[in-house]
Amino acid sequence: MRRTTLAIAGAFTLAAAAIAAPPALAAEKVTITLAADRTTVDADHRDATITGMVTAGAENKPVAGVKVDLSSTGQPNIEDPTTDAEGKFTATYSSPGFDDQITATTGATDELETGTAGPLPIKAVRSKTRMTIAAPGSAQKDAGVPFTLSGLVEYESAEASGTWKPLAGAQVNISFINAECNDDFPVPGSVTTGKDGQYAKQVKLPCGSAVNANASIAEPWFETAYTALRNGVIVRPRSSFRDVKVTMDPYGLVKASGAAATSPVYREFYGKQILLERSWNGRNWWTHKTLRAGSYGRVSTQFTVNRSSYWRFRFAGTTDAMPATSKSIKTWRWTTKMSKISVSPRKVRKLKYVTAKGSLVRYSPTSRKFVAYGGQNVRIIFRYKGKKTWYHLAWAKTDRKGRFSKKVRAYGDGYYAALFHGAANFWATGSPNDKYVDTYGLPGSQRQAGVQSFLTPFTPPVPAPNGTGGTTRVG
């Protein structure tokens, strides 16, 4: 039995040796072809179609269903294709905008070696660009007044040299240089072009400046465009008035003064025309007087009026300075009236006394009528018969009913009158008449002594119809 068993075992060993697996076959070499429908891309043609084929072995048998890894130095997002039944593949390549190289790789398997192809060069061509800039309307602008800078950005088509197309989405940067005002320098601005390549930017400039602009886009397909506004922007600086003063005394003497200047850029105002305007109501104005500015733009004038008014200075503007209007100033006084003066007795011995009487009223804007004006000083004046010089005699004060009464010396034959010199917000006025008093007696030497010792010459500031007191004024 032992021999039989050994014999059987030996037979099995020989049989196993006879049916052992054949030695493994070597993996086949993989060949990849790689091509593109365009190897030069530009702004109008940014994509390329990548094609190829994967084969294996000496017979270049198509390899189906294998994934092809497409990569590039620019690392754009390329979706890896899979070969079809004929071993072919297709993919879309989107250029990043600069030169690139594409390679294709397949992984190794038991039957296939690793396959590679490339690099396939893709050249990116940048397009030339150009742009315009303009400030529509007058070349002269006003400080702080908005105006529009606009223009067009274009690029040259790669399809046809000399053909220009709108460049959409470009960022236009506008800058101001060599501005006249260092302390208030214009602020740069930016704007993006529309689909038509047009741009428009509203700006406000405080002063004249050169204007530069450039247009660029985030994508690297286009060169940066540059331009400048020819002759820059001429800006008229703001004009204004300072130190404006207008006063009117109770006799209607108006004094007006002020000065015109520009900022932030200085312009000479000497000799420029300045208007002094007048209004009854502060709304409707007319020119009362035309003035010429002196040094530092100063103007001043004085004149007499007989009515309350509003006043302002106005500069109409020139090619180098904007118009300006000062604040309005109200010079307002209410009317006063004096009754006819009475003097008694009408005949008296020289250096004796006569009594001058009258009354004073004022217009009340509250009650809209004339009321007694008490507590006011009234001057009694006198002139000799046949003479023009008036003399001050005494002051009288009105009572609560506006009445006044004063004893004064009679220095000789002559006329008596009364004056009120005005008060805050009220006009001056005078008696609408004068009263004659006849004197007698007293030697000539005493008459002269009396005149020289007691009388002070006085010129009434307010002319009246009879030469003594004030005319009626409107408040």
Backbone torsions as a table, in degrees:
resi	resn	phi	psi	omega
1	MET	NA	-34.9	-178.2
2	ARG	-63.3	-44.8	-178.9
3	ARG	-63.4	-41.8	-178.7
4	THR	-60.3	-45.1	179.3
5	THR	-60.2	-44.8	179.6
6	LEU	-64.1	-37.4	-179.9
7	ALA	-65.5	-41.8	179.1
8	ILE	-63.8	-44.1	179.3
9	ALA	-60.7	-42.4	179.8
10	GLY	-63.1	-38.6	179.5
11	ALA	-64.1	-41.4	178.3
12	PHE	-63.0	-37.4	-179.0
13	THR	-66.5	-42.4	179.6
14	LEU	-65.5	-39.3	-179.4
15	ALA	-65.7	-41.4	179.9
16	ALA	-63.0	-39.5	179.9
17	ALA	-65.7	-33.8	-176.9
18	ALA	-71.5	-26.6	-174.1
19	ILE	-109.1	19.5	179.5
20	ALA	-64.9	151.3	-178.7
21	ALA	-61.6	146.9	178.0
22	PRO	-72.3	162.7	179.5
23	PRO	-65.7	146.6	-176.9
24	ALA	-62.8	145.3	176.6
25	LEU	-80.4	151.1	178.1
26	ALA	-75.0	143.8	177.8
27	ALA	-63.0	141.6	-176.8
28	GLU	-81.0	147.5	177.6
29	LYS	-71.6	137.7	-179.4
30	VAL	-105.0	133.8	176.8
31	THR	-117.7	129.7	178.4
32	ILE	-117.8	126.6	170.4
33	THR	-97.7	143.6	-175.0
34	LEU	-137.9	130.6	-179.5
35	ALA	-149.3	168.5	177.2
36	ALA	-140.7	148.4	-179.7
37	ASP	-71.4	-21.0	172.8
38	ARG	-147.2	135.0	178.2
39	THR	-104.4	2.1	173.2
40	THR	-127.4	124.1	179.8
41	VAL	-115.1	157.2	-179.2
42	ASP	-149.8	-173.4	-175.3
43	ALA	-62.6	-31.7	179.6
44	ASP	-86.3	-20.1	-178.7
45	HIS	-134.9	83.6	-174.1
46	ARG	-90.5	-14.9	-177.9
47	ASP	-108.4	151.0	173.6
48	ALA	-131.3	146.4	177.1
49	THR	-95.2	119.5	-179.6
50	ILE	-94.8	129.4	178.5
51	THR	-129.3	160.8	177.8
52	GLY	-176.9	-178.2	-179.5
53	MET	-148.4	142.4	179.0
54	VAL	-112.8	122.7	177.2
55	THR	-128.4	165.3	-178.4
56	ALA	-140.7	151.1	174.6
57	GLY	78.3	176.1	-177.7
58	ALA	-69.6	-24.9	-179.0
59	GLU	-85.9	0.1	-177.8
60	ASN	50.7	52.9	178.1
61	LYS	-73.0	133.6	177.5
62	PRO	-59.5	138.4	177.8
63	VAL	-106.0	113.5	-177.7
64	ALA	-94.8	150.0	172.4
65	GLY	73.0	16.2	178.7
66	VAL	-97.6	140.4	-179.0
67	LYS	-84.1	131.6	-179.8
68	VAL	-105.8	122.3	179.6
69	ASP	-89.2	111.3	178.5
70	LEU	-100.7	128.2	179.5
71	SER	-139.1	161.9	-179.5
72	SER	-144.1	160.2	178.8
73	THR	-68.2	-29.1	178.9
74	GLY	-79.9	-8.8	178.4
75	GLN	53.8	45.1	171.9
76	PRO	-73.5	165.0	-178.4
77	ASN	-81.3	102.2	178.0
78	ILE	-111.9	124.2	179.2
79	GLU	-78.0	125.0	-176.9
80	ASP	-69.0	126.6	-179.2
81	PRO	-88.0	169.4	174.5
82	THR	-122.9	137.2	-177.2
83	THR	-67.3	147.9	177.6
84	ASP	-88.5	-166.0	-176.0
85	ALA	-64.7	-22.5	179.8
86	GLU	-96.9	7.3	179.0
87	GLY	79.2	9.5	-177.7
88	LYS	-93.0	155.3	176.7
89	PHE	-142.3	156.6	178.6
90	THR	-141.2	141.7	178.0
91	ALA	-150.0	156.7	178.1
92	THR	-104.4	129.1	179.7
93	TYR	-109.3	124.4	176.5
94	SER	-106.8	116.0	-173.7
95	SER	-70.7	141.2	175.0
96	PRO	-76.9	-6.2	177.7
97	GLY	105.1	3.6	174.9
98	PHE	-138.2	168.8	-176.6
99	ASP	-56.8	143.7	-173.3
100	ASP	-147.2	167.0	175.5
101	GLN	-136.9	137.4	-176.7
102	ILE	-115.7	135.9	175.1
103	THR	-124.8	152.4	178.8
104	ALA	-122.6	136.6	-177.3
105	THR	-138.0	139.8	169.7
106	THR	-120.2	147.2	-177.1
107	GLY	-79.4	157.2	179.3
108	ALA	-80.2	146.7	173.1
109	THR	-131.7	-178.2	178.4
110	ASP	-63.0	-31.2	-175.9
111	GLU	-96.1	-21.6	-171.7
112	LEU	-126.5	140.9	173.8
113	GLU	-78.9	169.3	173.2
114	THR	-67.9	134.8	179.0
115	GLY	-112.0	142.0	177.6
116	THR	-138.6	154.1	174.8
117	ALA	-150.6	153.1	178.9
118	GLY	107.8	-174.2	5.8
119	PRO	-79.9	145.3	175.8
120	LEU	-99.1	113.7	-176.6
121	PRO	-76.5	137.0	174.0
122	ILE	-122.3	119.9	-177.7
123	LYS	-98.7	131.1	177.6
124	ALA	-103.2	127.2	-178.8
125	VAL	-104.8	124.0	177.3
126	ARG	-82.5	141.4	-178.4
127	SER	-91.0	143.8	172.6
128	LYS	-70.8	149.5	179.1
129	THR	-129.1	160.8	174.1
130	ARG	-149.9	159.4	-179.3
131	MET	-151.2	160.6	176.1
132	THR	-124.4	162.3	174.9
133	ILE	-149.3	140.8	-179.5
134	ALA	-151.7	155.6	173.4
135	ALA	-116.4	95.0	-174.5
136	PRO	-56.5	152.1	179.5
137	GLY	88.3	-154.9	-177.8
138	SER	-65.2	146.0	177.0
139	ALA	-70.2	-16.0	-179.3
140	GLN	-99.2	126.8	179.3
141	LYS	-115.6	164.4	179.1
142	ASP	-105.9	141.6	-178.2
143	ALA	-57.6	131.2	176.0
144	GLY	76.6	-2.8	179.5
145	VAL	-96.5	122.7	-175.4
146	PRO	-62.7	142.1	169.5
147	PHE	-144.8	169.7	-171.5
148	THR	-111.9	129.7	167.9
149	LEU	-98.7	129.6	-176.5
150	SER	-142.2	165.5	180.0
151	GLY	-179.9	-170.1	-177.0
152	LEU	-133.5	135.3	175.3
153	VAL	-113.3	130.4	-177.7
154	GLU	-134.2	161.8	172.8
155	TYR	-130.7	154.8	-178.9
156	GLU	-84.8	127.9	-178.4
157	SER	-69.4	138.8	176.9
158	ALA	-76.6	-16.9	-178.2
159	GLU	-72.8	-35.7	-178.0
160	ALA	-144.9	114.2	179.8
161	SER	-59.7	135.2	-179.6
162	GLY	89.7	-3.0	176.1
163	THR	-97.5	125.5	-175.8
164	TRP	-112.7	140.8	-177.9
165	LYS	-124.5	152.7	177.7
166	PRO	-62.8	140.6	177.9
167	LEU	-106.1	106.0	-179.1
168	ALA	-86.6	150.0	174.9
169	GLY	76.8	9.9	178.8
170	ALA	-80.0	140.1	176.8
171	GLN	-89.9	120.2	179.2
172	VAL	-99.7	121.1	179.0
173	ASN	-105.9	123.9	-178.0
174	ILE	-110.0	129.6	-179.7
175	SER	-130.9	156.1	-178.3
176	PHE	-120.9	131.2	-177.6
177	ILE	-131.2	159.9	178.9
178	ASN	54.1	38.3	179.0
179	ALA	-68.2	150.4	-178.7
180	GLU	-71.3	-25.0	-174.2
181	CYS	-110.0	107.3	-178.1
182	ASN	-73.3	-31.2	-174.9
183	ASP	-84.4	-13.0	-177.5
184	ASP	-134.7	56.3	-170.2
185	PHE	-67.1	138.9	179.2
186	PRO	-59.8	141.8	-177.9
187	VAL	-88.0	130.4	177.3
188	PRO	-62.6	162.1	178.7
189	GLY	-145.4	165.2	178.6
190	SER	-141.1	156.3	-178.9
191	VAL	-155.3	155.6	-178.0
192	THR	-108.5	138.2	179.5
193	THR	-71.8	150.4	176.9
194	GLY	-86.2	-170.6	-178.3
195	LYS	-61.3	-29.5	-179.1
196	ASP	-87.9	5.9	-179.6
197	GLY	78.2	0.7	-178.5
198	GLN	-84.2	151.4	173.6
199	TYR	-140.9	155.2	176.6
200	ALA	-150.0	132.2	-178.4
201	LYS	-134.0	122.6	177.0
202	GLN	-84.6	130.3	-177.7
203	VAL	-132.5	159.5	173.9
204	LYS	-130.4	124.7	-177.9
205	LEU	-112.9	134.4	177.0
206	PRO	-80.3	-16.0	-176.9
207	CYS	-160.9	171.2	179.8
208	GLY	-65.4	148.7	-175.9
209	SER	-161.6	151.4	166.2
210	ALA	-75.5	150.2	-176.1
211	VAL	-126.2	123.4	174.7
212	ASN	-113.9	154.9	176.3
213	ALA	-148.0	147.8	171.6
214	ASN	-138.3	151.9	-179.2
215	ALA	-124.6	128.2	178.5
216	SER	-140.3	162.5	179.0
217	ILE	-133.7	149.9	-174.9
218	ALA	-61.8	-33.0	178.9
219	GLU	-75.2	145.0	-174.8
220	PRO	-84.9	18.8	-176.0
221	TRP	-76.1	-19.1	-169.9
222	PHE	-123.4	142.7	171.5
223	GLU	-71.9	155.3	177.1
224	THR	-75.9	134.4	179.8
225	ALA	-99.5	146.6	179.6
226	TYR	-129.9	148.6	173.3
227	THR	-158.3	171.4	178.0
228	ALA	-147.1	147.7	177.3
229	LEU	-78.8	118.0	-176.5
230	ARG	-59.1	130.9	-179.5
231	ASN	66.9	4.2	176.7
232	GLY	67.0	-158.3	178.9
233	VAL	-117.7	127.6	175.6
234	ILE	-93.4	123.0	-176.2
235	VAL	-119.0	125.9	173.1
236	ARG	-76.8	125.4	179.4
237	PRO	-70.8	159.1	177.2
238	ARG	-65.2	143.0	173.4
239	SER	-111.3	151.0	178.0
240	SER	-155.9	164.8	176.9
241	PHE	-110.6	145.3	177.1
242	ARG	-133.8	162.8	176.4
243	ASP	53.3	38.1	-179.1
244	VAL	-79.8	127.1	179.3
245	LYS	-137.4	133.2	173.6
246	VAL	-136.9	122.0	179.0
247	THR	-126.9	155.1	176.1
248	MET	-140.2	123.4	-179.1
249	ASP	-84.1	175.1	-176.3
250	PRO	-62.7	-14.2	-179.9
251	TYR	-97.2	3.9	177.8
252	GLY	89.2	9.5	177.9
253	LEU	-78.3	114.8	-179.3
254	VAL	-98.8	132.7	173.8
255	LYS	-122.7	121.4	-177.7
256	ALA	-126.3	136.6	179.6
257	SER	-152.1	161.2	178.6
258	GLY	174.2	-175.7	179.9
259	ALA	-147.6	141.0	177.7
260	ALA	-104.9	144.2	-180.0
261	ALA	-153.1	162.9	175.7
262	THR	-115.0	156.9	175.6
263	SER	-155.2	155.1	-2.9
264	PRO	-79.9	-1.5	-179.4
265	VAL	-105.1	132.9	-177.2
266	TYR	-77.8	133.7	170.9
267	ARG	-128.0	141.3	-178.5
268	GLU	-72.7	128.6	179.8
269	PHE	-102.4	-4.7	-176.5
270	TYR	-56.8	128.0	178.0
271	GLY	84.0	-7.5	179.5
272	LYS	-72.9	150.5	-176.8
273	GLN	-81.2	127.3	177.0
274	ILE	-120.7	131.4	179.5
275	LEU	-100.2	134.8	170.0
276	LEU	-99.9	115.4	-174.9
277	GLU	-106.8	153.9	-174.7
278	ARG	-131.2	149.4	178.9
279	SER	-149.6	146.0	174.4
280	TRP	-81.1	-32.1	-170.8
281	ASN	-120.2	0.3	-179.1
282	GLY	81.5	4.3	-179.5
283	ARG	-120.2	-44.4	-179.0
284	ASN	-101.9	121.0	-171.7
285	TRP	-118.0	150.9	171.0
286	TRP	-142.4	160.8	-177.9
287	THR	-78.3	122.5	176.7
288	HIS	-92.7	-35.4	-177.2
289	LYS	-155.9	142.7	176.3
290	THR	-106.0	127.7	-175.5
291	LEU	-121.2	163.0	172.9
292	ARG	-117.4	130.5	-177.5
293	ALA	-69.2	141.1	174.7
294	GLY	-94.6	-156.1	179.2
295	SER	-61.4	143.5	-178.3
296	TYR	59.7	22.2	176.1
297	GLY	72.9	17.2	-175.2
298	ARG	-81.3	144.2	174.1
299	VAL	-136.0	149.6	175.4
300	SER	-157.8	149.4	179.3
301	THR	-160.9	163.6	173.0
302	GLN	-149.2	150.5	-176.6
303	PHE	-167.3	174.0	-177.4
304	THR	-114.9	137.1	176.2
305	VAL	-129.0	170.6	179.1
306	ASN	-127.4	24.1	179.4
307	ARG	-151.5	146.2	176.7
308	SER	-67.1	149.9	-174.6
309	SER	-156.4	167.8	165.3
310	TYR	-101.6	148.6	-177.3
311	TRP	-135.7	149.2	173.3
312	ARG	-159.2	156.4	172.4
313	PHE	-97.8	146.5	177.1
314	ARG	-140.2	135.9	175.8
315	PHE	-114.3	122.9	-173.5
316	ALA	-76.2	-12.8	-179.7
317	GLY	94.9	152.2	176.6
318	THR	-135.7	-175.1	-179.1
319	THR	-67.7	-19.1	-177.8
320	ASP	-116.8	10.5	178.3
321	ALA	-155.7	138.0	-178.9
322	MET	-73.0	158.3	174.9
323	PRO	-64.2	158.7	178.5
324	ALA	-154.3	150.0	175.7
325	THR	-133.7	132.7	-179.8
326	SER	-77.1	171.0	170.9
327	LYS	-64.2	153.7	177.1
328	SER	-90.8	144.5	-179.3
329	ILE	-122.8	132.2	-177.8
330	LYS	-97.2	123.1	173.3
331	THR	-112.0	103.4	-169.4
332	TRP	-125.8	129.1	174.4
333	ARG	-137.9	144.9	179.8
334	TRP	-96.7	152.9	-173.0
335	THR	-71.1	141.8	169.9
336	THR	-123.0	152.1	178.1
337	LYS	-137.3	145.7	176.9
338	MET	-119.4	141.0	177.5
339	SER	-73.3	170.5	173.0
340	LYS	-62.9	140.6	-180.0
341	ILE	-84.3	143.7	173.3
342	SER	-118.0	142.9	179.1
343	VAL	-132.0	132.2	178.9
344	SER	-144.8	147.5	-4.4
345	PRO	-73.9	162.9	-178.2
346	ARG	-83.0	-11.2	175.4
347	LYS	-137.6	129.5	-172.7
348	VAL	-154.0	155.5	176.8
349	ARG	-70.4	142.6	-178.7
350	LYS	-57.7	142.0	-179.1
351	LEU	70.7	4.2	169.9
352	LYS	-87.4	-179.0	-172.1
353	TYR	-105.2	146.8	168.5
354	VAL	-124.6	161.3	-179.9
355	THR	-114.0	125.4	177.5
356	ALA	-103.2	131.2	-176.9
357	LYS	-132.0	154.3	175.0
358	GLY	-177.3	-170.2	178.3
359	SER	-146.7	157.3	-176.2
360	LEU	-130.4	135.0	176.3
361	VAL	-129.6	160.9	177.1
362	ARG	-133.9	157.1	177.2
363	TYR	-83.6	132.0	177.9
364	SER	-102.0	114.8	178.3
365	PRO	-67.6	-19.6	179.9
366	THR	-75.1	-51.7	-178.8
367	SER	-90.8	-9.4	179.3
368	ARG	57.9	43.8	174.5
369	LYS	-157.5	170.1	178.9
370	PHE	-83.0	136.1	-179.4
371	VAL	-130.9	161.7	179.7
372	ALA	-59.6	141.5	-179.0
373	TYR	-115.3	89.1	-176.5
374	GLY	-87.5	163.6	175.1
375	GLY	73.5	18.5	-177.2
376	GLN	-108.1	146.8	179.3
377	ASN	-85.0	132.2	178.5
378	VAL	-120.9	131.2	-179.8
379	ARG	-92.3	130.6	174.3
380	ILE	-97.0	126.1	-176.7
381	ILE	-125.1	163.6	-174.2
382	PHE	-148.4	143.5	169.9
383	ARG	-135.7	145.7	-180.0
384	TYR	-71.2	149.4	176.3
385	LYS	-57.8	130.0	179.1
386	GLY	83.1	0.2	-180.0
387	LYS	-114.6	163.1	179.9
388	LYS	-107.3	-16.6	-175.8
389	THR	-77.3	131.4	175.6
390	TRP	-98.1	148.6	-179.8
391	TYR	-125.4	143.6	176.1
392	HIS	-78.0	131.7	178.3
393	LEU	-107.7	-49.4	-174.9
394	ALA	-169.7	166.7	173.5
395	TRP	-105.1	139.2	173.0
396	ALA	-121.8	153.2	-179.9
397	LYS	-119.5	136.0	-179.4
398	THR	-76.3	145.6	175.9
399	ASP	-86.1	-172.4	-174.7
400	ARG	-65.3	-18.0	175.9
401	LYS	-97.3	10.6	176.8
402	GLY	80.1	7.7	-176.6
403	ARG	-89.8	148.5	174.8
404	PHE	-135.2	152.2	179.2
405	SER	-152.3	131.8	-177.0
406	LYS	-147.6	132.7	173.6
407	LYS	-85.4	130.0	179.0
408	VAL	-135.3	156.3	179.1
409	ARG	-74.0	148.4	174.3
410	ALA	-99.6	105.3	-174.5
411	TYR	-89.4	-8.6	179.2
412	GLY	164.4	-179.4	177.7
413	ASP	-63.7	132.2	-179.7
414	GLY	172.6	-168.5	-171.7
415	TYR	-116.6	142.8	179.6
416	TYR	-116.5	143.8	177.6
417	ALA	-149.1	173.7	-179.4
418	ALA	-132.9	147.1	178.8
419	LEU	-132.4	139.7	169.7
420	PHE	-114.5	123.6	-172.2
421	HIS	-87.3	13.5	176.5
422	GLY	83.9	171.4	179.3
423	ALA	-152.2	-178.1	-179.8
424	ALA	-55.5	121.5	176.8
425	ASN	71.8	9.7	179.7
426	PHE	-130.3	142.7	-179.6
427	TRP	-71.3	155.3	167.6
428	ALA	-77.0	157.1	177.3
429	THR	-155.9	174.3	179.8
430	GLY	-147.3	169.1	178.1
431	SER	-65.2	135.7	-178.4
432	PRO	-75.2	3.3	-179.5
433	ASN	-143.2	171.6	167.2
434	ASP	-131.1	156.3	-176.2
435	LYS	-118.2	133.1	-179.8
436	TYR	-91.8	137.6	176.3
437	VAL	-125.8	132.9	179.3
438	ASP	-97.7	130.2	179.5
439	THR	-116.9	161.8	-179.9
440	TYR	-148.5	167.5	175.5
441	GLY	76.6	-179.4	175.2
442	LEU	76.4	122.5	179.1
443	PRO	-58.4	159.4	-177.5
444	GLY	-61.6	-38.3	-178.5
445	SER	-61.6	-39.1	179.2
446	GLN	-70.9	-33.4	177.3
447	ARG	-61.6	-45.3	-179.5
448	GLN	-64.3	-40.3	179.5
449	ALA	-61.4	-40.5	-179.4
450	GLY	-63.2	-42.5	-178.9
451	VAL	-65.1	-45.7	-175.8
452	GLN	-71.3	-29.9	-174.4
453	SER	-86.7	-31.1	-168.7
454	PHE	-115.4	-23.1	-172.3
455	LEU	-97.8	136.2	176.5
456	THR	-114.1	121.5	179.8
457	PRO	-58.3	143.1	-176.1
458	PHE	-147.0	132.8	178.0
459	THR	-106.8	113.2	179.1
460	PRO	-60.6	125.9	-178.0
461	PRO	-75.9	-17.2	-176.0
462	VAL	-113.1	110.8	179.6
463	PRO	-70.8	145.0	176.7
464	ALA	-123.9	166.7	-179.8
465	PRO	-55.5	-33.3	179.6
466	ASN	-101.2	8.3	174.8
467	GLY	87.6	11.1	-176.1
468	THR	-116.5	-45.9	-170.9
469	GLY	-130.5	-167.4	-170.3
470	GLY	-87.0	153.6	173.0
471	THR	-84.3	160.9	179.1
472	THR	-69.9	134.9	-179.3
473	ARG	-121.3	152.1	178.5
474	VAL	-94.4	133.8	-176.3
475	GLY	-68.8	NA	NA
